Amino acid sequence: AATTISAASREGHLVLLGGGPTPAVVFTRTLNLSGGRSAIVAVLPQTYPNDSIGDAAVELWQKTGAREVFKLKLDDMDRARADLERATLIWMPGGFQGLLMKTLAGTPIPDVIRRRFAEGATIGGASAGAAAMSATMIADESTPEGDSAGGTRTMAGLGLWPAAIVS
């Protein structure tokens, strides 16, 4: 479901999906919140160690009718920032929220996402992407192979919904 944050400095929409099947109407509604057929979708594939999850998300948003959909690449930070600046929907698919936040650590990307949300962009995610919205995030404690990774049980998330912990 989509949540509108109506605090004075926050005007974007959050779309948080759990794991498992999602009705198509949720994606249609999310696209409508993001500009409809004019929407520009940035997919952050950094929730998974390879691009397979990003490829699936790109295909989903293309089929839903977005004008443009692309995977955010972090090899050129100026380009990554510019891509997020023009995105009307920033989407983080399922995978590993700890991997996402560790990959983004030390980059300007989390701050750009927070600012874009405050400016009215829709920010969304499924499973790990949804979990990353909290200020305090429940960390995944497994590797992509399913082995225990140890480490902390929580870590800092994006803080887009600071009053909640998304699990």
Secondary structure, DSSP 4 states (H G I P E B T S, - for coil): -EEE--STT---EEEEE-SS---HHHHHHHHHHTTGGG-EEEE-GGGSSSTHHHHHHHHHHHHHT-SEEEE---S-HHHHHHHHHH-SEEEE-SS-HHHHHHHHTTSSHHHHHHHHHHTT-EEEEETHHHHTTSSEEEPP-B-TTS-B--S-SEEE---SSTT----
